[in-house]
Structure formats: C-alpha cells, structure tokens
Amino acid sequence: MLQIFSLDKDNKFKRSEDSSDIIELLQNTKSTFWVDIEDLTEREIQVLANIFQFHPLAIDDCVKSNSYPKIDDFEKYLFFIFHAVSFLGPTNEFTHSEVDIFLGPNYLVTIHQGPIRAIDVQREKCERNPLQYFGKGPDVILHAMLTILADNYLPILADIDDNMEELEDLILLEPSKEVMHQIFKMRKVVLQIRRTLGPQRDTIFQLSRGVYPQIPKKSLIYYRDIYDHMYRVHEMAEMYRDLVAGIMDLYVSVITHQQSESSHQTNQVMKTLTLMATIFFPLTVITGLYGMNFEHIPELHWKYGYLWVLGLMVVVAGAMIGFFKHKRWI
C-alpha cells in the first residue's frame, strides 16, 4: 500500500494514494513530500524504479529485507536501512522490523513490512503540524522519525531490567529448568539488540558528520543528539549483556551448591548405613554361630546361655561404637 503525504495549496495536510502525483511533486523542488509504502508489491517496485529511478541494488535491498542497518550514498539521494524494535505478545517476544528509507532533495520514502509504530506516530505528528515538518524539508521528518525509533529502545531495556530482577529472585528461590530457559531467552534478546544497535549507531554517526548535502548543517546538531542517545542505549545493552552473564553464573552457582548439599546429604546417609551394617555384622556372626544345627555346641544347654549371647552382642556393639567415636567417624 502506497501513501503520499504532502501540503496542498492552502498549506494543509494532504494524503493521496495516486502514484501519478509523485511526478508532479518531484518536479516542484520547493515542495516537501513523504511517500510511505507498507508491504511492498510489484506495483510499488515499479514506482521506485520508474518514477523515482532508484538504483536497482537499493531496490533489491528493499525487496529482500533482513539486512543490517547501513547507509549508501547515491549522490542524488541517500539510502538507509534502520530497524524498529518492540516487545510483542503476552510472552514478551522481541521483534525487530526493517525500515528502508530514501532521502532526496525534497522527498522522503519509507518502506516496511507491516505497521511500524514510529512511522504511525510520525504521520500523526505531520497531520497535526504539517508546516512544522513539510515546511522545513524532508530531513526534519527523518530526524523526528529516527528519534522515535531510538526512543523505542528505552522501554524494551526497562523491561529487560525488570525481567532480570525477577530472574534473580527466581534463581534464589527455585532454580528450575524453566528459569534456565528464561535466562537463555533473555541472553538472546540482549544479543539481538546489540547486533542491531551497533551498525545503527554508526549509521546515525555518519549522518551527523555533515558529509551529505541532503542533511543541512543546521540539522546536524539534531542528528548528533540522536547519536548520543543511541550511544547511551548501546552502552546500556553492553551492561545488560554483562548482567545476563552474571545471572547465568549465579544460576550455575546455586545449582552447584544445591547439588553439593544433596551429595553431602547422600554421603551422610551412606555413612550412617555403612556404620550400622558394620556394627550388625559381628552380631549377625554371633547369632549365626549359635543358630547352627549341631547337637554339641558350648553353652547350648547352659541355663544362662541365652543371656550370655545377648550380653556378648551388647558388649561387641558397644565396643565398636566406642571405637568409631574415638576415630571421630560418628
């Protein structure tokens, strides 16, 4: 779906879906307009190739998608790739969507698959204050949009921080396999953010250097502000990577401690059973000896023979217990 945003003759916000309007707007170099393409089709590809006459390699990047953030200078226009990020769904799945941008002398073209919050918000701003954006050039619209894209990282990092605190509590209370799964999931999210933030931050830095005529000098300070923001966000992502590593170490330490305690308890049980078996072994020998089926056994017909055997077993057991205590085995 292709939408064209511009100012009409009365300087009011105008929305159009007729691609033929682009030809007239391109010829009027004093007018600023914005073309937003959602879910690129063959019809929109022809508009990019025939009306705007964009380079085939840039159009190919728009069609293939899944590219890292970058910036290409085609002299008459700049081509950017940025990523919009968000947490979606009840499971807080991390998602990032590619936004392809062409910045020309008097136009801005954005291409994306599905709705992008930053673009929707910027469109509403342009509709409320059309002169503030379309009256100052396409770089102003781009700057406002990039600011929203950069700001979207903050709530995500805040959610990550909250999730890390919850994971720490769960590890100390009940370090289950589900907790381990959440830790690895959080690690994956942080790594995805870092991979996106690094080249995106570098792209913003290039825009703020003043080497591209499409970015006027008066606008450079605003792009430097976005770069500073992205730099801080990238540093936060680096910090969270270290925190995730610390949480993983904590999980391993708690599990190892629990296993050590369990092993210690098992050793204590085995020690107790071994001592009991050792004590009862000579008693079993005594009872087995006097339980043999022979007619001539000493003390067999003795009046106190039964008490003698019981006393002998008590003395043997007591002697063994005393020996074990002397050796500090019990």
C-alpha positions as CSV (number, residue, x, y, z in Angstrom):
1,M,0.0,0.0,0.0
2,L,1.4,3.4,-1.1
3,Q,0.5,6.6,0.7
4,I,1.7,10.1,-0.2
5,F,1.8,12.9,2.4
6,S,2.3,16.5,1.4
7,L,0.9,20.0,1.6
8,D,-1.9,21.3,-0.6
9,K,-2.1,24.8,-2.0
10,D,-3.6,26.0,1.3
11,N,-0.7,24.5,3.3
12,K,-2.9,21.8,4.7
13,F,-2.0,18.2,5.2
14,K,-2.8,16.1,2.1
15,R,-3.0,12.4,1.9
16,S,-3.0,10.6,-1.5
17,E,-2.6,7.1,-2.9
18,D,-2.3,8.0,-6.5
19,S,1.3,7.4,-7.6
20,S,1.0,9.8,-10.5
21,D,1.0,12.6,-8.0
22,I,4.6,11.8,-7.3
23,I,5.7,13.0,-10.7
24,E,4.3,16.5,-10.1
25,L,5.7,16.6,-6.6
26,L,9.2,15.7,-7.8
27,Q,9.1,18.5,-10.4
28,N,8.2,21.0,-7.7
29,T,11.5,21.1,-5.9
30,K,10.2,23.7,-3.4
31,S,7.6,21.3,-2.0
32,T,8.4,18.5,0.5
33,F,6.5,15.2,0.4
34,W,6.7,11.9,2.1
35,V,5.9,8.5,0.5
36,D,5.2,5.6,2.8
37,I,5.0,2.1,1.4
38,E,3.7,-0.7,3.6
39,D,4.0,-4.3,2.3
40,L,5.9,-3.8,-0.9
41,T,4.3,-5.2,-4.1
42,E,5.3,-5.2,-7.7
43,R,3.3,-2.0,-8.3
44,E,5.3,-0.1,-5.7
45,I,8.5,-1.6,-7.0
46,Q,7.8,-0.1,-10.4
47,V,7.1,3.3,-8.8
48,L,10.6,3.1,-7.1
49,A,12.3,2.1,-10.3
50,N,10.5,4.1,-12.9
51,I,9.3,7.3,-11.2
52,F,12.0,7.8,-8.5
53,Q,14.6,5.9,-10.6
54,F,16.3,4.4,-7.6
55,H,19.3,2.2,-8.0
56,P,18.5,-1.5,-8.6
57,L,20.7,-2.6,-5.7
58,A,18.8,-0.3,-3.3
59,I,15.5,-1.6,-4.6
60,D,16.8,-5.2,-4.2
61,D,17.7,-4.5,-0.6
62,C,14.1,-3.3,0.0
63,V,12.7,-6.4,-1.6
64,K,14.9,-9.0,0.2
65,S,14.7,-7.3,3.6
66,N,16.6,-8.8,6.7
67,S,19.6,-6.6,6.1
68,Y,21.7,-4.9,8.8
69,P,21.4,-1.1,9.3
70,K,23.6,0.8,6.8
71,I,23.8,3.9,4.7
72,D,24.5,4.2,1.0
73,D,25.2,7.5,-0.9
74,F,23.8,7.6,-4.4
75,E,24.8,11.3,-4.9
76,K,21.2,12.5,-5.7
77,Y,19.8,10.7,-2.7
78,L,20.7,8.6,0.4
79,F,19.5,5.1,1.1
80,F,19.3,3.9,4.7
81,I,18.3,0.7,6.5
82,F,17.1,1.0,10.1
83,H,15.4,-1.4,12.4
84,A,12.4,-0.7,14.5
85,V,12.2,-2.8,17.7
86,S,9.4,-3.8,20.1
87,F,8.2,-6.4,22.6
88,L,5.0,-8.1,21.3
89,G,2.6,-10.6,22.7
90,P,1.9,-12.0,26.2
91,T,5.3,-13.8,26.2
92,N,7.2,-10.5,25.6
93,E,8.8,-11.8,22.4
94,F,11.4,-9.5,21.0
95,T,10.8,-8.4,17.4
96,H,12.6,-6.0,15.0
97,S,11.4,-4.8,11.7
98,E,13.4,-3.4,8.9
99,V,12.7,0.1,7.7
100,D,14.2,1.1,4.3
101,I,14.5,4.9,3.8
102,F,15.3,7.1,0.7
103,L,16.1,10.7,1.4
104,G,16.2,13.0,-1.6
105,P,16.3,16.8,-2.1
106,N,12.6,17.3,-1.4
107,Y,11.3,13.8,-0.6
108,L,11.4,11.1,2.0
109,V,10.4,7.5,1.1
110,T,9.9,4.8,3.8
111,I,9.4,1.1,3.0
112,H,8.4,-1.5,5.6
113,Q,6.6,-4.8,6.1
114,G,3.6,-4.4,8.4
115,P,2.8,-1.4,10.6
116,I,5.6,0.4,12.3
117,R,4.8,2.4,15.4
118,A,7.4,5.1,14.8
119,I,6.0,5.8,11.3
120,D,2.4,5.8,12.5
121,V,3.3,8.3,15.3
122,Q,5.3,10.5,12.9
123,R,2.4,10.5,10.4
124,E,0.1,11.7,13.1
125,K,2.5,14.5,14.1
126,C,2.8,15.6,10.4
127,E,-1.0,15.7,10.2
128,R,-1.3,17.8,13.4
129,N,1.5,20.2,12.5
130,P,2.1,19.9,8.7
131,L,4.1,23.2,8.4
132,Q,6.5,22.2,11.2
133,Y,7.7,19.2,9.1
134,F,6.8,19.7,5.4
135,G,7.7,23.4,5.6
136,K,11.3,22.7,6.7
137,G,12.5,19.8,4.5
138,P,12.5,16.0,4.4
139,D,15.5,15.8,6.8
140,V,13.3,17.2,9.6
141,I,10.7,14.5,9.1
142,L,13.5,11.9,9.0
143,H,15.1,13.3,12.2
144,A,11.7,13.1,14.1
145,M,11.2,9.6,12.9
146,L,14.7,8.4,13.9
147,T,14.2,10.0,17.3
148,I,11.1,7.8,17.8
149,L,12.9,4.7,16.6
150,A,15.7,5.4,19.1
151,D,13.3,6.1,22.0
152,N,11.6,2.8,21.4
153,Y,14.7,1.0,22.8
154,L,14.2,2.5,26.3
155,P,11.0,0.7,27.3
156,I,12.5,-2.5,26.0
157,L,15.6,-2.1,28.1
158,A,13.5,-1.2,31.1
159,D,11.5,-4.5,30.6
160,I,14.8,-6.4,30.4
161,D,15.9,-4.8,33.6
162,D,12.7,-5.8,35.4
163,N,12.9,-9.3,34.0
164,M,16.5,-9.6,35.2
165,E,15.4,-8.7,38.8
166,E,12.6,-11.3,38.6
167,L,15.1,-13.9,37.3
168,E,17.5,-13.3,40.2
169,D,14.7,-13.8,42.7
170,L,13.6,-17.0,41.0
171,I,17.1,-18.3,40.9
172,L,17.5,-17.9,44.7
173,L,14.0,-19.3,45.4
174,E,13.6,-22.1,42.8
175,P,16.3,-22.5,40.1
176,S,14.3,-24.8,37.8
177,K,14.8,-25.6,34.1
178,E,12.2,-23.1,33.2
179,V,14.3,-20.4,34.9
180,M,17.3,-21.5,32.9
181,H,15.2,-21.3,29.7
182,Q,14.2,-17.7,30.5
183,I,17.8,-16.8,31.1
184,F,18.9,-18.1,27.7
185,K,15.9,-16.3,26.1
186,M,16.9,-13.0,27.8
187,R,20.5,-13.5,26.6
188,K,19.3,-14.0,23.1
189,V,17.2,-10.8,23.2
190,V,20.2,-8.7,24.5
191,L,22.5,-10.1,21.8
192,Q,19.9,-9.3,19.2
193,I,19.6,-5.7,20.4
194,R,23.4,-5.3,20.4
195,R,23.7,-6.6,16.9
196,T,21.1,-4.1,15.8
197,L,22.3,-1.2,17.8
198,G,25.9,-1.3,16.7
199,P,25.5,-0.6,13.0
200,Q,22.5,1.6,13.6
201,R,24.5,3.8,15.9
202,D,27.3,4.0,13.3
203,T,24.8,5.0,10.6
204,I,23.5,7.8,12.7
205,F,27.1,8.9,13.3
206,Q,27.7,9.2,9.6
207,L,24.6,11.3,9.2
208,S,25.8,13.7,11.9
209,R,29.2,14.4,10.3
210,G,27.9,16.8,7.7
211,V,29.3,15.0,4.6
212,Y,25.9,14.6,2.9
213,P,24.3,17.5,1.2
214,Q,20.8,16.0,2.0
215,I,21.4,16.8,5.6
216,P,21.8,20.6,6.0
217,K,24.3,21.9,8.5
218,K,21.6,23.4,10.7
219,S,20.2,19.9,11.2
220,L,23.4,18.2,12.2
221,I,23.1,19.1,15.8
222,Y,19.8,17.2,16.0
223,Y,21.3,14.1,14.4
224,R,24.2,14.3,16.9
225,D,21.6,14.3,19.6
226,I,20.2,11.1,18.2
227,Y,23.7,9.6,18.0
228,D,24.3,10.5,21.7
229,H,21.0,8.8,22.5
230,M,21.9,5.7,20.5
231,Y,25.4,5.6,22.1
232,R,23.9,5.6,25.6
233,V,21.4,2.9,24.6
234,H,24.2,0.8,23.2
235,E,26.2,1.2,26.4
236,M,23.1,0.0,28.4
237,A,22.9,-3.0,26.1
238,E,26.5,-3.8,26.8
239,M,25.8,-3.5,30.5
240,Y,22.8,-5.9,30.3
241,R,24.9,-8.4,28.4
242,D,27.3,-8.5,31.4
243,L,24.3,-8.7,33.8
244,V,22.9,-11.7,31.9
245,A,26.3,-13.3,32.1
246,G,26.3,-12.7,35.9
247,I,22.8,-14.1,36.2
248,M,24.0,-17.3,34.3
249,D,26.9,-17.6,36.7
250,L,24.5,-17.1,39.7
251,Y,22.3,-19.9,38.4
252,V,25.2,-22.2,37.9
253,S,26.5,-21.4,41.5
254,V,23.1,-22.0,43.1
255,I,22.6,-25.3,41.2
256,T,26.2,-26.4,42.1
257,H,25.5,-25.5,45.7
258,Q,22.3,-27.5,45.8
259,Q,24.0,-30.5,44.1
260,S,26.8,-30.2,46.7
261,E,24.3,-30.2,49.5
262,S,22.4,-33.1,48.0
263,S,25.7,-35.0,47.6
264,H,26.6,-34.2,51.2
265,Q,23.3,-35.5,52.5
266,T,23.7,-38.6,50.4
267,N,27.1,-39.2,51.8
268,Q,25.8,-38.7,55.4
269,V,23.1,-41.3,54.8
270,M,25.5,-43.7,53.2
271,K,27.9,-43.2,56.1
272,T,25.2,-43.9,58.7
273,L,24.0,-47.0,56.8
274,T,27.6,-48.3,56.5
275,L,28.2,-47.8,60.2
276,M,25.0,-49.6,61.1
277,A,25.9,-52.5,58.7
278,T,29.4,-52.7,60.3
279,I,28.0,-52.8,63.8
280,F,25.5,-55.5,62.9
281,F,27.9,-57.6,61.0
282,P,29.6,-59.3,64.1
283,L,26.2,-59.6,65.8
284,T,25.0,-61.5,62.8
285,V,28.1,-63.7,63.0
286,I,27.3,-64.4,66.7
287,T,23.6,-65.2,66.1
288,G,24.6,-67.3,63.1
289,L,27.1,-69.3,65.1
290,Y,24.7,-70.1,67.9
291,G,21.9,-70.8,65.4
292,M,23.8,-73.7,63.7
293,N,22.0,-77.0,63.9
294,F,24.6,-79.1,65.8
295,E,24.0,-81.1,69.0
296,H,27.2,-80.3,70.7
297,I,27.6,-76.5,71.0
298,P,29.2,-74.8,74.0
299,E,26.7,-73.3,76.3
300,L,23.9,-74.9,74.3
301,H,22.3,-76.5,77.4
302,W,23.6,-73.8,79.8
303,K,20.9,-72.2,81.9
304,Y,22.3,-68.7,81.2
305,G,23.4,-69.3,77.6
306,Y,20.8,-67.0,76.1
307,L,21.6,-64.1,78.4
308,W,25.3,-64.8,77.7
309,V,24.8,-64.4,74.0
310,L,22.8,-61.2,74.4
311,G,25.4,-59.7,76.7
312,L,28.1,-60.7,74.3
313,M,26.3,-58.9,71.4
314,V,25.8,-55.8,73.6
315,V,29.4,-55.7,74.6
316,V,30.6,-56.1,71.0
317,A,28.3,-53.4,69.6
318,G,29.2,-51.0,72.4
319,A,32.9,-51.6,71.8
320,M,32.5,-50.9,68.1
321,I,30.5,-47.7,68.8
322,G,33.2,-46.6,71.2
323,F,35.9,-47.3,68.7
324,F,34.1,-45.3,66.0
325,K,33.6,-42.3,68.3
326,H,37.3,-42.5,69.2
327,K,38.1,-42.3,65.5
328,R,35.6,-39.5,65.1
329,W,33.7,-41.4,62.4
330,I,30.4,-40.7,64.2
